[in-house]
Amino acid sequence: MTNAFAFPAYAEISQVMGWLQAETGEPLLAGEAELRDIIALMPHPLFIKNIKSQVIMMNPACEALWGISAAEALGTTGSAHLPPEQIRLLREQDLHAFSSGKTCIDESYLWNKARQDMGWMLTYKRPTYHRDGTPHLLICSAIDITERKQNEAALAQALARTRQAAGHQASAVESQHRRLALETQDNLAQNLMALKLDIAMLQARTGDQQPLLHERAAQAMDTLNASISAVRDIINELHPATLELGLSAAIEWQLQQMARRQGLQYRLQLRNDSARLSQQQTAALFHSVQAGLRYLGVSARALEVELDLRPQQLTITLSSDRSDSARADETATLDAMQERLSALGGSLHVGTHRLHLSLPA
């Protein structure tokens, strides 16, 4: 076999052989020639650097990974073939490996001279030292992870597109809900209120003279009041009117509604309210908070909401004294909250009877 790469002095080879023996538990190899043959046949890139980060050995697999020959690389840091910022990063990683005293694993963005394109490699660097403890060599192996990185980038882009589509869909649904709520308010709710006035007048005019009609009018009024309440609930479920006043006002309204219906005590802390929110952000956060309050409000006596709505970062913390654990059917609520927030680049952290929502403004 021809020697496709140069080898350092025998003292340095002895360290490599000792390292291999320590790692594998196998007896020492017959000599330098046998070690050289084994390294040359290794399918994974292997290279050795000195304390100055100069390459003093590399096998053919490493040549293929870097796209340069051993003759071009040996005795250099690779500065003639790699961009300066990559040389600086590799040097920093080498120094860290020497200072750590243990095998270090790093990802590096690497220019391949032969292919004329960028790639990624995962390197394992094991430092060796002189007897006096000073750094000596870095024994390094590498794996080409370019394809994995490309797949990760493609997956991230696909996820971003999915979240963007989900965000557009949520925005469209919210716009539709807002339109329906306003139309219901303008038409059905107003008509019901006008009808209520008519029935109230009829009830007032009947009195003792027409007791049967008076009783029927009273029954109609009860039915109408229940219908008006149901319509208001539908409107508030679609798009509460208080959303037009801002997120903090809408959340306070929601707390008041829960206090009235469930007898809950609540506390609202508004630390900052200077962020300018889009209609989409306001609606998404409100519906997430609404779902979170309902989730925490089960078997609770008190709720607490902390709002920190700053221009750079929006954070909302919900907590309660809920005594029981979440049921299996309630996990869907948390999943829906996470999806709604993720569509806007936000996140949800679930704790014990505590929810933390965050969203970049």
C-alpha positions in Angstrom: 0.0 0.0 0.0 1.3 3.4 -0.9 1.5 6.0 1.8 -1.2 8.6 0.8 -0.4 10.9 3.7 2.5 12.0 5.7 3.0 10.8 9.3 4.6 12.6 12.3 7.5 11.5 14.3 7.4 8.1 16.0 7.0 9.7 19.4 3.7 11.1 18.3 2.6 7.9 16.7 3.3 6.1 19.9 0.8 8.4 21.6 -1.8 7.5 19.0 -1.1 3.8 19.5 -1.4 4.2 23.3 -4.7 6.0 22.9 -6.0 3.2 20.6 -4.9 0.6 23.2 -6.6 2.5 26.0 -9.8 3.0 24.0 -10.1 -0.6 22.7 -8.3 -2.6 25.3 -6.4 -4.4 22.5 -2.7 -5.0 22.7 -0.4 -2.6 21.0 -0.1 -2.9 17.3 3.0 -4.3 15.7 4.3 -1.0 14.7 3.9 2.3 12.9 3.4 0.7 9.5 0.5 -1.4 10.7 -1.1 1.6 12.4 -0.7 3.7 9.3 -2.4 1.0 7.2 -5.3 0.7 9.6 -5.9 4.5 9.7 -5.7 4.7 5.9 -8.4 2.1 5.5 -10.7 3.7 8.1 -14.0 4.9 6.4 -14.3 7.8 8.8 -12.1 10.9 8.5 -9.3 10.9 11.0 -6.8 13.7 11.5 -4.3 14.9 14.1 -3.4 18.5 15.0 -0.7 20.0 17.1 -0.9 22.7 19.8 -0.9 25.3 17.0 -3.9 23.7 15.3 -1.7 22.7 12.4 -2.6 19.4 10.7 0.1 16.9 11.1 -1.8 13.8 9.8 -5.0 13.1 7.9 -6.3 9.9 6.2 -7.9 9.7 2.7 -11.4 9.9 4.2 -10.5 13.2 5.7 -9.1 14.4 2.4 -12.5 13.6 0.8 -14.4 15.4 3.6 -12.3 18.5 3.3 -11.8 18.5 -0.4 -8.0 19.0 -0.1 -5.1 16.7 -0.3 -2.8 15.8 2.6 0.0 17.6 0.8 -2.0 20.8 0.9 -3.1 20.6 4.5 -0.1 19.2 6.4 1.8 21.7 8.4 -1.0 24.3 8.0 -4.1 25.4 9.9 -6.1 25.3 6.6 -6.1 29.1 6.3 -5.3 28.9 2.6 -8.4 26.9 1.9 -11.0 28.0 4.5 -12.6 31.4 5.2 -11.0 33.3 8.2 -14.1 33.1 10.3 -14.0 29.3 10.1 -10.4 29.2 11.0 -11.1 31.3 14.1 -13.9 29.0 15.1 -11.9 25.8 14.6 -9.0 27.4 16.6 -11.4 28.2 19.5 -12.7 24.6 19.5 -9.2 23.2 19.5 -8.1 25.4 22.5 -11.3 24.4 24.3 -10.5 20.8 23.8 -7.0 21.2 25.2 -8.3 23.2 28.2 -11.1 20.7 29.0 -8.8 17.6 29.1 -11.6 15.4 27.7 -13.1 14.4 24.4 -15.0 17.3 22.9 -17.7 17.1 20.4 -18.3 20.1 18.0 -20.3 20.9 14.9 -18.4 22.9 12.3 -19.5 24.6 9.1 -16.8 23.6 6.6 -15.9 24.7 3.1 -15.1 21.8 0.7 -12.6 23.0 -1.8 -13.1 20.2 -4.3 -16.9 20.5 -4.4 -16.8 24.3 -4.0 -19.7 24.3 -1.5 -20.3 24.4 2.2 -21.0 21.4 4.4 -21.2 20.3 8.0 -19.0 18.0 10.0 -19.3 16.6 13.5 -15.8 16.3 15.1 -14.6 14.4 18.1 -11.4 15.8 19.5 -9.4 14.0 22.2 -6.4 16.0 23.6 -3.1 14.4 24.6 -0.5 15.9 26.8 3.3 15.7 27.5 4.4 14.1 30.7 4.7 17.5 32.3 1.0 18.2 31.5 1.5 20.6 28.7 -0.7 20.1 25.6 0.6 18.0 22.8 -1.8 16.7 20.2 -5.4 16.6 19.3 -6.5 13.2 17.9 -9.6 13.9 15.9 -12.3 12.0 14.0 -15.1 13.5 12.0 -18.5 12.6 10.5 -20.1 14.3 7.5 -23.5 15.6 8.8 -24.3 17.8 5.8 -27.3 15.7 4.7 -28.6 15.7 8.3 -28.3 19.4 8.6 -30.0 19.9 5.2 -32.8 17.7 6.3 -33.1 19.6 9.6 -33.2 22.9 7.7 -35.8 21.6 5.3 -37.9 20.3 8.3 -37.6 23.7 10.0 -38.7 25.5 6.9 -41.6 23.1 6.5 -42.6 23.6 10.1 -42.3 27.4 9.7 -44.6 27.2 6.6 -47.1 25.1 8.5 -47.1 27.5 11.4 -47.5 30.4 9.0 -50.4 28.6 7.3 -51.9 27.9 10.7 -51.5 31.5 11.6 -53.2 32.7 8.5 -56.0 30.2 9.1 -56.5 31.3 12.7 -56.5 34.9 11.5 -59.1 34.2 8.9 -61.3 32.3 11.4 -60.9 35.1 13.9 -61.9 37.7 11.2 -64.9 35.6 10.4 -65.9 35.3 14.1 -65.5 39.1 14.5 -67.7 39.7 11.5 -70.4 37.3 12.7 -70.3 38.8 16.2 -70.7 42.3 14.8 -73.5 41.3 12.5 -75.3 39.4 15.3 -74.9 42.4 17.5 -76.2 44.8 14.9 -79.1 42.7 13.7 -80.3 39.9 16.0 -79.4 41.4 19.3 -80.9 44.8 18.4 -84.1 43.2 17.2 -84.4 41.2 20.4 -83.9 44.3 22.4 -86.6 46.1 20.4 -88.9 43.1 20.9 -88.2 43.3 24.6 -89.3 46.9 24.7 -92.6 46.0 23.0 -93.3 43.1 25.4 -92.4 45.3 28.3 -95.0 47.9 27.1 -97.6 45.1 26.6 -96.9 43.8 30.0 -97.3 47.2 31.6 -100.6 47.9 29.8 -102.3 44.7 30.6 -101.9 44.5 34.4 -105.0 43.5 36.4 -107.4 44.2 33.5 -106.1 41.4 31.4 -104.5 38.9 33.7 -104.1 36.1 31.2 -102.4 38.3 28.6 -100.3 39.8 31.4 -99.2 36.3 32.5 -98.4 35.3 28.9 -96.4 38.6 28.4 -94.4 37.8 31.5 -93.6 34.3 30.2 -92.6 35.8 26.9 -90.4 38.3 28.7 -88.6 35.5 30.6 -88.1 33.5 27.4 -86.8 36.6 25.6 -84.4 37.5 28.4 -83.0 33.9 28.2 -82.7 34.3 24.4 -80.9 37.7 24.8 -78.5 36.1 27.3 -77.8 33.2 25.0 -77.2 35.5 22.0 -74.8 37.6 24.2 -72.9 34.4 25.1 -72.6 33.5 21.5 -71.4 36.9 20.6 -68.8 36.9 23.4 -67.7 33.4 22.4 -67.2 34.5 18.9 -65.6 37.9 19.6 -66.1 39.7 22.9 -66.8 43.4 22.4 -64.2 44.2 25.0 -61.5 42.9 22.6 -61.9 46.2 20.8 -60.6 47.9 24.0 -57.4 45.9 24.1 -56.1 42.6 25.6 -55.9 43.6 29.2 -59.5 44.9 29.2 -60.8 41.7 27.6 -59.0 39.5 30.1 -60.4 41.5 33.0 -63.8 41.1 31.5 -63.3 37.4 31.2 -62.3 37.2 34.9 -65.3 39.2 35.9 -67.6 36.8 34.0 -66.0 33.7 35.7 -66.3 35.4 39.1 -70.0 36.1 38.4 -70.8 32.6 37.2 -68.6 30.5 39.4 -68.1 32.6 42.5 -64.3 32.7 41.9 -62.0 35.3 43.5 -59.6 36.8 41.1 -56.6 39.1 41.0 -55.2 40.8 37.9 -51.7 42.3 37.9 -50.8 44.6 35.0 -47.1 45.2 35.1 -46.8 46.7 31.7 -49.2 47.4 28.9 -47.1 49.3 26.4 -47.0 46.8 23.5 -48.9 47.6 20.3 -50.7 44.4 19.4 -52.2 43.5 16.1 -55.8 42.3 15.9 -54.5 38.8 15.2 -52.2 38.8 18.3 -54.8 40.3 20.5 -57.4 37.7 19.5 -54.9 34.7 19.7 -53.7 35.7 23.1 -57.2 36.4 24.5 -58.5 33.0 23.3 -55.5 31.3 24.7 -55.9 33.0 28.1 -59.6 32.3 28.0 -58.9 28.6 27.5 -56.2 28.6 30.2 -58.5 30.3 32.7 -61.2 27.7 32.1 -58.6 25.0 32.4 -57.3 26.4 35.7 -60.7 27.4 37.0 -61.9 23.8 37.4 -62.5 23.1 41.1 -60.6 26.3 41.9 -61.6 29.1 44.3 -59.2 31.8 43.1 -57.5 32.8 39.9 -54.5 35.1 39.4 -53.4 36.7 36.1 -50.1 38.6 35.6 -49.7 40.6 32.4 -46.4 41.9 31.2 -47.0 43.3 27.8 -43.8 45.0 26.7 -42.9 46.0 23.1 -40.2 43.3 22.8 -41.8 40.4 24.7 -45.3 39.6 25.9 -45.6 37.3 28.9 -48.8 36.2 30.7 -48.8 34.0 33.7 -52.0 32.3 34.9 -52.3 30.5 38.2 -55.0 29.1 40.5 -55.5 27.2 43.7 -56.9 24.3 41.8 -56.9 21.3 44.1 -57.0 18.4 41.6 -54.8 17.3 38.8 -55.6 17.7 35.1 -57.8 15.1 33.6 -57.0 13.3 30.4 -59.7 15.1 28.5 -58.2 18.5 29.5 -54.9 17.9 27.7 -56.6 18.8 24.4 -57.1 22.4 25.8 -53.4 22.7 26.4 -52.5 21.3 23.0 -54.9 23.8 21.4 -53.3 26.7 23.3 -49.8 25.6 22.3 -50.9 25.3 18.6 -52.5 28.8 18.7 -49.4 30.3 20.3 -46.9 28.4 18.1 -48.6 29.8 15.0 -47.5 33.3 16.1 -44.0 32.1 17.3 -45.0 31.9 20.9 -44.8 29.2 23.5 -46.7 27.7 26.4 -45.0 26.4 29.6 -47.2 24.2 31.8 -46.5 24.0 35.5 -48.4 22.7 38.5 -51.6 24.8 38.5 -49.7 27.4 36.5 -49.5 28.4 32.9 -46.9 30.7 31.4 -47.6 32.2 27.9 -45.0 34.1 25.9 -45.1 35.8 22.5 -42.6 38.1 20.8 -44.3 41.4 20.1 
